[in-house]
Amino acid sequence: MNKFAIALFVNKNHKYIQEPDKKIIFNSPDEEEEVRVCLEKKFPLFYLVNPQGRIMVPHGSQNPYGGFDITDTEGNIIPSLKGFTLLLRTSVHNIWNNLLTVENAGGTNLVSWEDQLQVERWYNFVLPEFLKRKISVFPSAEFGEIIEKNLELITKHEQNEKVFLKSTHKGFPTCLANMRDREDQNEILCALLSTSENSDIIVSDPINIERDDTGRLEYRTFVVLGKVANTSRYYSKDQLGEIPQAVTEYVQNFVIAHKDIFPHSYVLDVAIDSARGPIIIEMNGINASGRYGKNNFEDILNILKN
């Protein structure tokens, strides 16, 4: 049976990792915490390092360049990952290449590229009782022409003259827009210029997210091997606040209802809508999703260990 391990993308080469001050290798405090927890728990950890240094790719696109090395935490090159099933932790544009690096080294990815793509297209699979709204999906390459020539395809969703817009491309702004307003149209058209042609634009009825004194009532849940690892508030000054029972129940019911629909590990973002209660905002692959105040990495490791 394979052992579970973590594969962490580090945008440095192995010589940097061998430096005495290891802090220089981390891109964020989250990365540093994930390494610390792995070391404290004696959980197998490998680095995917970039010997070429930083490669710039458009936000939300996949890095097509190869050349990643695998090292241990001391910077020693590891030739094989055979016998390990690895949870990848990386940046959005390195998911595909890092997954391929693990496969080429004989390792097994906990979440595959095919899993990643299905989760990104969550809107095609979520059951209606959890979706709670009408959604239309348009290829981003055609969306600009639709705005100009066939606006009724989009505006059929309108309530109070606005629609809720998202994209599978992370560079596209999530927003409420009045698609009959020329200024809003121009902003969306400008955003499309930097959006991948292979992405989708998601149009839905508006989501009226409730707020309190610290911000919007939005929550992120990490699901690992079919179990809820944790849920945290985000877009809030109080990310360590209590999670409402309604959100906890929605998340648990969502995971159970979709256990044969989605991969076993993913990230679920939920908000409290003023009329519909807890509602899905989107899903993301676990490989590159950021953690918030109560999304403790230790909880994720505990599920993998047990």
N, C-alpha and C positions, 0 to 999 in steps of 0.2 A: 504494500500500500504506500502511495506517495505521502511525503511529509508536506505540510503546508509551510509556505514561506512568503515573505514580502519582497517584491522587486521594486526598488525606488529609483526613479530617473533622477540623475544628478547632472546638471549642465556644466560639468567640469571634466577634466581628464584624470586618470588614476594617479598622476603625480601630485595633483592638488590634494587628493584624499590622503596621501602619505605625509602631508605637512602636519606638524605638531598641533596647530590650531585648527581642529576639524570644523569649526563654525563657518569657515569660509566657503564650505561646499554647499551650504543650504540656501535655497531660493526663498524660503519663508520660515516663520516660526513653526508652522504646522509640520513642515518636513523635519525640522529639528526635534519636535516632540515625538513624531512617529519613530524616528531612529532611537531616541532615548527610551521609549516604551519597549521597543523590540529588544534592546540591549538589556534593560532591566528584567524583562520576562524571559530572557534567553531564547527568544523566538528567532528562527533563521531569517537573515536579512541579507539581500544582495543589492548592490548598486549597478544601475545601467548608466554608464558614463560615456560622455561624448568627447572623444579624443580630438575632434576638430574644433572644439570650443563652441560658442553660441552660434546657432544658425537661425536667421530670421525668416519666418514664414508668415503669411497673412493670418490674422486672428481667426481661429475657427477652422483653418485648413489643416490638412495632414502633412507632416514633414515627409517628403519623398526620399530624403537622403539616408543612407545607411552609415555603417561605421561605428556602431555602439559596441563598447566593451562591457564585460561583466566582471565585477570585482567583489571581494568581501569588504567589510567595513574598514580594513586596513589598507585597501588599495591594491591587494594582490589579485592578479587576473585569475578568474575562474573559467576553465575551459568548458565545463558541462553543468547543466542543471537537471540532468536525468535523475528521476526519483523525487522531484519536487513539483507540487502544484502551487503556483504563485499568484498572489493578489498583487496586481500592478498598481503603483501609485505614481502618476506622471502628470504632465501638462496636456491640455486638450489637443494640441497639434502634434504630439508625439505618441498618441495611443497606438495607432496602427503599426508604426515602426518598432516601438518597444515590445508589443505583443509578438511581432515577427522575430525579434531578437531572442525572446524567451523560447519560442518554438524551435528556432534554428539551433539553440543550445541544448535541445532535448528535454526542456521543461514543458509542463502543462499549464496553460493559463486558466485560472479560476473563472475568469470572464473572457470569452473569446471576442474577436472582432465581429462575428455574426451576432453575438449577444448584444454587443455595444450598439450595433445598427438597429436591432429590434427595439431596444429601450429608447433610442433616439426617436423612433417612430411610434411612441407610446399612444398617440392619438388614434391610431388605427386599431388598437387592441383593447383599450380600457373599456370596461363594461359600462353601460349607460347610467346605472344607478350610482356610479362613482364619478362619471364625467359631469353629469348634471347640467349640461348645456349643449347647444347645437354647435358643431364645428365643421368648417369647410377647409380643405387643404389645396393649395395651389403651388405648382413648381415656381421657384423664385425667378427662373428665366422668363416666365410668361406673366409675372405679376404686374410688371410695369405697363405692359400692353393692356392688361385687363383694367387697370386703373384708368387708362386713357380711353378705351373703346367699349368696355363692357362692364361698367361699374356696378350694374345691378347684381352681378354674380357675388359681389362683396357686400353691398349695402342691404341685401335681404336679411342680414343678421341684425341690422341696426335696431337698437332700443335707445331712446334719448339721443339719437343721431350719432352714436359711437359704436365702434367694434373694438374687440381686444385682439391685438396682433402680437404674434410670436414667430420665431423662426428656429429651425434646427441648426442654423448657423449662429454661433455665439456672438458674432460681431453685430448682429441685427438688434436694434433696440426693442425691448418689450414695451408696449404702450397701448393706451386708449386713443383712438383716432377717429375723427369725423371724416370719412372718406369722400364726403361731398364738399368738404372745405379745401380750397385750393392750397392753402398754406400747409395743411396736414398732408395733402397729397404730395407736395414737393419734398417734404421731409422724408416721407417713405421712399420716394423715387431716389433721393440722394443716398439713403441707407442701402438701397438695392445695388448701388454701384460697387459696394465693397462686400457684397454677399455672394457666396459660392453658388454657381449655377446648379449644383447638384442638391441644394438644400430645398426645403419646403417652407412656405409661408402659411402659418396657421391662423385662421380667422374664426373668431367665436363671438358669441354674445358677451357683453361686458361682464367682468367680474368686479364686484364692488367690495373690495377688501376692507374689513373693519380695522380700526386703529385704536390704540390706547395712548397713554402719555409718552410711551417710549418708542412708538412706531407702529408699522403695519403688523397685523397678526398673521405672520407667515412662518412656516415650520419646515425643517428638513429632517428626513428620516433616512438612516442607513439600514438597508436590509441585507443580511449576509447569510447565505445558505438557507434562505427561506425563513429566517428569524429576524425580528426587529432588534437591531443592536442598540439604537438610541434615537431620540428625537430632540431637536433643539430649535429654539426661536432664532430667526435671523432677520436682517434689515431692522434691527431694534437695538436700542442702547442697553437692553436688559436681556442678553442672550442666555442667561442662566435662570430665567424665570420659570415658573411652573408651567407644565404643558396641560392645557384644558382636557378634561376627560373626553369631551366630544372628539377632539383631534386624535387622542390615543385610540379610541374605539374605531374611528374611521380608518386609521392606519392599519390596525390589526385586522379589521375586516377586509381591507383592500388586499393585504398580503395573502390572506387565506383564499379569497375569491379568485386571485390571479395566479395561484401557485402552479397551475398547469398552462398558463398563458405566457408569462414572462420568465426570463432566466432567474435563477435562485438568488442572485445578488445584484442590487441596484440602489439608486437613491431616488426617493420620492419627495417632491415638494408640494406642500399643502397650504392653503390659506383658509381663513374663515370669511365666507361671503355673507354680507348683511342679510340676504334673503334665503340663501340655500345652505348655510352652515358650512362645515368643512367641505372643501372642494379641491380637486387636484389642479395644480398650476402646471406642472410638467414632471417628467422623469429624466434622470440623467444616469449615464454609466458610472459605476463606482470607481472605475480606474482613474478618473481625473476630477472627481467632484471634491470641492472644498468642504472643510468641516467648520462648524460654528461652536458656540460656547459649550453646549452639552453633548456634542458629537464626539465623545471621547474615543480615542483610538484604541485604548485598552479594551473597551467593550467589543470592538471588532475582533481583536486578537483572541479574546476569551471564547468567542463562538468558534473560531478556527481551531483553537487548542482543544476544545471539548467535543 
